[in-house]
Structure formats: C-alpha cells, structure tokens
Amino acid sequence: MGKPEPITGEFLPGTLALLILKALERGPLHGYGIAKKVKDASGEALAIEEGSLYPALNRLLVKGWVRAEWGISDNNRRARFYELTKEGRRRLAEESREFERLVTAIRLVLRTV
C-alpha cells in the first residue's frame, strides 16, 4: 500500500487555523516548517500550499493568536518564525474541542443515515 494522495484543496472552515496552531504548539517554526510538520504528522495526507498558508498566518497574526519574528533558518536563510501567544494556546484548546465535537457528530451521521 503506497502513500495517500495529499489533500491540498480547501479544508473545512477553521481547520487550517487549527492545524497551524497545533503545529506551533511545541515551539516557533517558519512557514515551511509548519507545512512540513503538518504533512509529516498526517502521514503525508495533508499538504498546506503556500497560497493558503501565508494568508492564514496573517489572519492569525491579526487575531493575536500568533506572533512573528525574523530569524535565520536551518539552511542559513532569513525567515519569519511564528510562535503561539497565550491567546493562541487558549484558542487551540477551544478549537480542538469544537473540532472533536464536529467529527463525532459527522461520524454519528455517517453510521446512521
């Protein structure tokens, strides 16, 4: 059995933000690092494209859920590193609970309808 075909299209509303917040839970990452962490953690099933990632990161910055700082990446390039704020950690917990409720409800429908 091969690797799953990556899902690169639109995610459910709020899911992209949840994935980004979760990727940042253990510490700061630059954009490529966030995308790689999500892809690796999903068994390469979820691929966040740049055209979706950076606008989502900007929305999270505006909301105050992440902060950003310029630094040097592992390959010695200038990169913007993103980090969860206290509010971002709170939102991650809330969004995770809501997502679990949604998934549970969808599973119930799929089993009964």
N, C-alpha and C positions, 0 to 999 in steps of 0.2 A: 504494500500500500504506500503510495507516494505522499508528498506534502500536499496539504489542502490548497486549493486555489485561493489566493489572498482576496479578502473582501476590501475593495478600495472605494466603493461607492459611498453614498450617504449613509450615515449611521442614524439610529433613532435620535430624535431631538434630545440634547443634553448628554448623549452617550460619549461624544468626542471630548467634551469638557471633563467628564468623569474619568475617561481613560488617561487624559493628560494629568489631571490631579493625582491619580493613582500612581502614574509613572514617576511623579515628583515626590512621592511620599517619603522616600528614603534619602532624599538629598537633591541638590541642584543638578540640572542637566541642560545642555544646549538642545536646540531643536532636533538635530539629527539623533542625539542620544535619546530623546523622548520617543521619537518614531521607532528607533531600533528596540528600545525596551518593550514597547507595546507589541511590536512584531514578534520579538523573541518570546515574550511571555504568553502570547496567543498561539504558539506553535506555528508561527508564520501565517496564521489565518487572517490577521488584521494588519493592514498596511495603511498608515496615515500619509497621505500625499502632502507635499509642501503647500499646495494651493489651499488645503484645508487647515493644516497645522498652524501656520503663522497667523492667519486671521483669528483662529480660535485662541491662540496665545495672547493676541492683542486684546480680545474681549475679556479674557481672564485678568489681564493687567488692569484694564479699566475698572473691572468689578472689585479689584483689590484682593483677588484670591491668590495671585502670584506676584512676585516682584522679579525684576531682571537686573542683571549687572554684566557688564562686558568683562571678558576674561580670555584666556588662551586655552584652546582645546588640546587634546592629546596629540594631534598632528601639527601642533605649533601654529595654529591659525586663530585669528581673533574671532570670538564667537560670543553670542549673548547667552548667558546662563540664566535659567529660570528656577525659582525656588518658591515653595508654598509659603504663604503667610499664615498667621494664626487663623484668620477668617477662612483661608483656603482649606486648612485642615478640618475646620468645622463643616464647611460645605462638602468636603469629600465624604465625611461621615454621613451627612444628611442625604447626599446624592446616592451613596451606596445603599442606604436603607430603602430609598424610594425605588431604585433600580431593582433591588431584590423583590420588592412588593410587585412591581410590574412583571418581572419574569415569572413569579409564582402565579400571578393571575393569568398570564398568557398560557402557561403550562396547563392550568386547570381547563381553560377553554379548549386547548388542543386535545385534551384527553376526553372531553365530554361532548363536544359538538360534532 
